[in-house]
Amino acid sequence: MSGFSLSDLERVVAERANASPDQSWTAKLFAAGQNKAAKKLGEEAVETVIAAISNDRKNLTDEAADLLYHLLVVLKIADIPLSDVFAELERRTGQSGLQEKASRPQS
């Protein structure tokens, strides 16, 4: 198994965000702004769902990688560090998913 982590990917996204948009897809997304990056995240989410439903392991792996990458881009544009997301996940592990969901404000 690789030693590559989401934290490593977060660092790569941060570094590439400062590159020229002519040289980096990440920089191009940053230059286009949050709406474009979020739209791309949504597209990747749909593609991931389709791959999962199709039971296509290779495509699901590829789409999951795209989804995680685009999520980190959206988080970086919003200036939300991955550590904040990890902290929220850690907070939620103190109770069952059903209890956590029930505790959310109703909208």
Secondary structure, DSSP 8 states (H G I E B T S, - for coil): -----HHHHHHHHHHHTTS-TTT-HHHHHHHH-HHHHHHHHHHHHHHHHHHHHTT-HHHHHHHHHHHHHHHHHHHHHTT--HHHHHHHHHHHTTS-HHHHHHHS---
